Amino acid sequence: MNNKYVKTGRVKQKLETRSKILNSAKQLAKEGTAFNLEDVASKSGISRATIYRYYSNVEILSYEVGIDLGTKNPEDIMEEFKDSSLKEMIFGIQNYYNDHALRHENAFRKFLSANLISASEKKRGARRNMTLQLALKQAKMSRKEKDKLVNLLAILMGIEPLIVSKDVSGLNNEEFKELLRWGMELMLRGYFNENQV
């Protein structure tokens, strides 16, 4: 999805449209149906032109469907940590998304590759950010500060740091998880000590 397109106008509606497209494609995939973007448009009741704003080709959508089939939604992830402290929640969220990246590493790499080739301004589902926003919902900080903290914490989880850890730093899976947890500990210790949250 085009970053400028998503961040202007009715952002919530655009994310809901993206979700509707993805869910329709997932239904087609679960039925074992080979599909194209026109099939997804028909199934979702969304115009082909709108589908193309979100997914420039069926390959990108198919990769995302493959990844999404095994992904919990942010609310379900948060349910697991409802009785945890804020720090435990954040570490739990980080662990979930890092384990998910490890389990689906090849699919994520294909998805990122297809996105980079077809268009450089695509935006993905932002599940990490949504989950972290739920975790920080009750935290006593300004909206701007929450947004900055969510964006910073999201950098330490998921496929992107996995690729850097393995391809650039030569770490194995366990070293990747240990390093990112250590980085999260340092970041949270610094933030919470400074702000006494």
C-alpha positions in Angstrom: 0.0 0.0 0.0 1.3 3.5 -0.8 2.6 5.2 2.4 1.3 8.6 1.3 -2.1 7.0 0.4 -2.4 5.3 3.8 -1.4 8.2 5.9 -3.8 10.6 4.4 -7.6 10.8 4.7 -9.5 8.0 6.3 -6.6 5.8 7.6 -8.8 3.5 9.6 -11.1 2.9 6.6 -8.0 2.2 4.4 -6.7 -0.4 6.9 -10.2 -2.0 7.0 -10.3 -2.2 3.2 -6.8 -3.8 3.2 -8.0 -6.3 5.7 -11.1 -7.1 3.7 -9.0 -7.7 0.6 -6.6 -9.9 2.5 -9.4 -11.9 4.2 -11.2 -12.5 0.8 -7.9 -13.8 -0.7 -7.4 -16.0 2.4 -10.9 -17.5 1.9 -10.0 -18.2 -1.7 -6.7 -19.8 -0.7 -8.4 -22.0 2.0 -10.9 -23.2 -0.7 -7.9 -24.3 -2.7 -8.8 -21.9 -5.5 -6.1 -20.4 -7.7 -7.0 -16.7 -7.8 -6.1 -13.5 -9.4 -6.8 -9.9 -8.3 -10.0 -9.8 -10.2 -11.3 -12.9 -8.3 -10.4 -11.1 -5.0 -12.2 -8.0 -6.2 -15.3 -10.0 -6.9 -15.1 -12.0 -3.6 -14.6 -8.8 -1.5 -17.0 -6.6 -3.3 -14.2 -4.1 -3.8 -13.4 -2.6 -7.2 -10.3 -3.8 -9.2 -8.9 -0.3 -9.2 -9.1 -0.2 -5.4 -7.4 -3.6 -5.1 -4.5 -2.4 -7.3 -4.0 0.5 -4.9 -3.2 -2.0 -2.2 -1.6 -4.8 -4.2 0.1 -4.2 -7.5 0.1 -7.9 -8.4 -1.3 -11.2 -7.3 2.2 -12.5 -6.3 2.5 -9.9 -3.5 -1.0 -10.6 -2.3 -0.4 -14.4 -2.4 2.8 -14.1 -0.3 1.0 -12.0 2.2 -1.8 -14.5 2.4 0.7 -17.3 3.1 2.2 -15.3 5.9 -1.1 -14.0 7.3 -2.7 -17.5 7.5 -0.4 -18.3 10.4 -0.6 -14.9 12.2 -2.6 -14.0 15.2 -4.4 -10.7 15.2 -3.2 -8.1 17.7 -6.2 -8.6 20.1 -5.5 -12.3 20.4 -1.9 -11.7 21.1 -2.8 -9.2 23.8 -5.2 -11.7 25.4 -2.2 -13.9 26.3 -0.7 -11.0 28.2 -3.7 -9.4 29.8 -2.5 -10.0 33.3 1.1 -9.1 32.6 3.0 -5.9 33.4 3.7 -3.5 30.6 7.3 -4.7 30.3 6.2 -8.3 30.2 3.6 -7.5 27.5 6.2 -5.8 25.4 8.7 -8.7 25.7 5.9 -11.1 25.0 4.9 -9.2 21.8 8.5 -9.1 20.7 8.9 -12.8 21.3 5.7 -13.6 19.4 6.8 -11.6 16.3 10.4 -12.8 16.3 9.3 -16.4 16.6 6.8 -15.8 13.8 9.5 -14.3 11.6 11.7 -17.3 12.2 8.9 -19.8 11.4 8.0 -18.0 8.2 11.4 -16.6 7.2 11.4 -17.8 3.6 7.8 -16.6 3.0 8.7 -13.2 4.4 11.8 -12.9 2.3 9.8 -13.7 -0.9 7.1 -11.2 0.1 9.7 -8.4 0.8 11.5 -9.2 -2.4 8.3 -9.0 -4.5 7.4 -5.7 -2.7 10.8 -4.2 -3.4 10.7 -5.1 -7.0 7.2 -4.0 -7.8 6.9 -0.7 -5.8 9.1 0.9 -3.2 6.3 2.7 -1.3 4.2 -0.2 -0.2 3.1 -0.4 3.4 2.3 -3.7 5.1 -0.3 -4.5 7.7 1.6 -3.0 10.6 0.4 -5.7 13.1 3.4 -5.1 15.3 2.5 -1.4 15.7 -1.2 -2.2 16.3 -0.2 -4.8 19.0 2.2 -2.4 20.7 -0.5 0.3 20.6 -2.8 -2.0 22.5 -0.1 -2.7 25.0 0.6 1.0 25.6 -3.1 2.0 25.6 -3.2 2.6 29.4 0.3 4.0 29.6 0.5 7.6 30.9 2.2 9.4 28.1 1.3 11.7 25.3 -0.1 10.4 22.0 3.1 11.7 20.2 5.3 9.9 22.7 3.3 6.7 22.4 3.6 6.8 18.6 7.3 7.3 18.8 7.8 4.5 21.4 5.6 2.1 19.3 7.7 2.8 16.2 11.0 2.4 18.0 9.9 -0.9 19.7 8.6 -2.3 16.4 12.2 -2.0 15.0 13.3 -4.7 17.4 10.9 -7.4 16.2 10.0 -9.2 13.0 11.6 -10.1 9.7 13.6 -6.9 9.1 15.9 -7.2 12.1 16.1 -11.0 11.5 17.5 -10.3 8.0 20.0 -7.9 9.3 21.0 -10.2 12.2 21.5 -13.2 9.9 22.7 -11.6 6.6 24.8 -8.7 7.9 25.9 -9.9 11.4 26.0 -13.6 10.8 24.0 -14.5 13.8 22.1 -17.8 14.2 18.4 -17.9 15.3 19.1 -18.1 19.0 21.7 -15.3 18.9 19.2 -13.1 16.9 16.5 -13.5 19.6 19.0 -13.0 22.5 20.4 -9.8 20.8 17.0 -8.3 20.2 15.7 -9.1 23.7 18.9 -7.4 25.1 18.3 -4.4 22.9 14.7 -4.2 24.1 15.8 -4.5 27.7 18.2 -1.6 27.3 15.6 0.6 25.5 12.9 -0.1 28.1 15.2 0.3 31.0 16.3 3.7 29.7 12.8 4.9 28.8 11.2 3.7 32.0 13.9 5.0 34.3 13.9 8.4 32.6 10.1 8.7 32.6 9.3 6.7 35.8 6.3 5.1 34.0 
